[in-house]
Amino acid sequence: MSDKFSNYHAGLESPAERAFAITGNDSTDLTVFPRAIYVGGAGNVKVITLGGDTVTFSGVLAGTVLPVRVKRVFSTDTTATNLIGIY
């Protein structure tokens, strides 16, 4: 089956086309800055946003998509599991 939307330009409000597993790291930024993070297993997610704010999303439920652009996901203080960056 062909992609009927291949001639359209994707914007930030468009559905994501790519995804990757996120492994938290306290000192290294992600190689790709995703549009959102899918949380597979419930817990907290500590990040640095693209704007430079360090925040912890507490009590995130499994199956949640966090609509936030981040450059780092910390291993320390992140208890949520199976994180997927989508972009």
N, C-alpha and C positions, 0 to 999 in steps of 0.2 A: 504494500500500500504506500502511496506517495504522501509526502507532507504537504497538505493543502495550504499551509501557512509559511512555506519556505520563502516566499517573496515579500513577507512582512518584516519590518524592523522591530526587534524586541526591545521593550522599554522596561523600566524598573517595576511597572505594574503588571508585566507579562508573567506567565507561568515560568518557573525555573526550567532550564534546559540541561543543567549539569548538577552533579552532587559528588561529595567526597566525605570520607570518614574523618572526624576531627579527633585528634589526640591532644589533650591539654598539655601546655608547656608554659612554665612560669617565666621564661626569659626569651622565647622566640615567637615572633609573629607568624600567623598563618601565611602560606605561600599564595593563597587566593582569599580575598576578602568576600565572604558570601553575602547574599541578600538576606538570608535568614538561617536559623539553626533549628533543625528537627531534633527533638529530645525523645530518644527511644525508651529510656528508663528514668523514672522520677528522681528528683533531687534538686540541688542548687547548681547554678551555672555562673561562674565568675568570669567576666570578660573585660577587655578594653574595647570600647566602641571606636568606630572609625573617627569620631570626633575627639577621642582622647580621654573619655570618661571611664574610670574603673568602677564597675558596679557588679553586684551579685543579684541574680534573679533567684529568689528563694522559693522553695516548694513548688518547682515546676512539675506539672503532671506528665506522666508518660504519654506520648502521642502529641505533645504540644509543638507548634511551630512558633518560635520566637522571631517576630519580624524586626530584627535589629541587625544592622551591619556592624561587624566586629573585625578587629585586626588580630586579637589574641584571645584565646580561651585558656584560662589557667588550669593547671593540674591541682594545685593547692586550692582548697575551698570549693572545688567543683566535685559534687557528689553524684550528679546525674550521669547516666551512662548512654552508650550507643548514640553519640552526637553525630549528626550529619549536617555538613554545610551545603546549602543549596544556592545555586546561582544561575 
